[in-house]
Amino acid sequence: VTAEKAGFDHFMLKEIYEQPKAYRDTMMGRISEDGRRVALKEIGMTLEEIRGIRKVQIVACGTAFHAGLVGKTVIEDLARIPVETDVASEYRYRSPIITPDTLVIVVSQSGETADTLAALREAKRNGARVMAITNVVGSSVAREADDVIITQAGPEIAVASTKAYTSQLIAFYLLGLYLAEKLETRDEKWIANVLTSMNQLPEQVESILDQANVLKQVAESISKHSNLFFIGRGVDFAVAQEGSLKLKEISYIHSEAYAAGELKHGTLALIEDGIPVIALITQEQLYEKTLSNIKEVKARGAHVLAVINAGHEGEVSKSVDEMFAIPRTLPLLAPALSVVPLQLIAYYASLALGHDVDKPRNLAKSVTVE
Ligand code: AGP
């Protein structure tokens, strides 16, 4: 068994460390040789069909849904097509408005999640074109979708999804750039610049993994608490939701993810002395806004760990208790880096509490029944 885990204590840790490779493999063959264009040969849509897309609906469960939240921002920002996101168990029963000019994107690591598959079938019944982002070739979702983007994360064994999630982010970045080029919403130079930054992500993840010890200490102090908050704005909020889910499912510590600007509409009442708050502050354009939310919780006694961009230590240090810096990248790409410390915090918190990291209670890797 240790051999299968390649020397790691758990599959989850092994899979966290496989992310640089998963990023490279998911990008491989999908970027033109000159590094300036995305080539998604697996997409069978004609230019006319792409131009005809009026709306995108992203449907998934759990962590795959959280990847979809980032995907929404990516597609709206790059391709300027309106995007709705739904958890599959809601979508399938809420009589969603699906038209033939809707592109439905289902996201599923396993490709076998019952609700996601049902959502896919509902979308097809209503005449939508369905694209799947999945990690398993030949899975039900892959077989039934019209277009399939395979994430090359390799088998994911731990119940807590890590490398599948980040590979889904890479798939969304590639898709967003592909649509932007086809729809001419971004020019070639701009696209090439994003691709250059994407190519740096694997090494940047490696540099985060090299600091795992710092995160282990953070996790050990968090593990003494029974409640905490994750806050952020924009894609930082999407990552906050994923960080919170990861921590809940394997450490059993209750946490909530909140849009930082929404705190004062209720949740601030829960902030009391010593409560840990993990704040993501990676989005330049929202920087001042999030910083003022951090100050709000800090003034009420919260113990704040901020996930920041390298280079901002000076400005942020006065307002927080601890900082973890991620390497500089484009704001839209930050989730592919900022989620990694949160995965490690969840892992080490679970470990500190003596839980079964790879097989948390009450959960299955793939939810194939409703
Ligand atoms: C992730 O850590 C969870 N175990 C879970 O939310 C999972 O992402 C969800 O069940 C969806 O699975 P899928 O990607 O295989 O469809």
Boltz pocket constraint, residues with backbone or C-beta under 6 A from the ligand:
constraints:
  - pocket:
      binder: B
      contacts: [[A, 61], [A, 62], [A, 63], [A, 64], [A, 107], [A, 108], [A, 109], [A, 110], [A, 111], [A, 112], [A, 113], [A, 116], [A, 159], [A, 160], [A, 161], [A, 162], [A, 246], [A, 249], [A, 364], [A, 365], [A, 366], [A, 367]]
      max_distance: 6.0
